[in-house]
Amino acid sequence: MTRVFRWIRWYLREVSGDADYDRHCLRHLAEHPDEPVPSRRAYERWRAGRREANPQTRCC
């Protein structure tokens, strides 16, 4: 049963974008170990700015 709950938690984190921030933090620490990790708010601002600068068309 706990395996099912872990899978559901993983799925919800992937769909909601929570896992993206965690991956960003890990990559940031690996590439820039001397710099502080940006806050969640700073990451979301960066992500929104990146989306606006590079819009993608979608079929649906």
NORGIDA-V760358 format. One record per run of one state. SS is the DSSP state (hx for helix, st for strand, lp for the rest). FROM is the first residue (numbers start at 1). TO is the last residue. If there is no record, write none. Layout:
SS/FROM/TO ; SS/FROM/TO
This chain:
lp/1/1 ; hx/2/16 ; lp/17/17 ; hx/18/31 ; lp/32/39 ; hx/40/53 ; lp/54/60
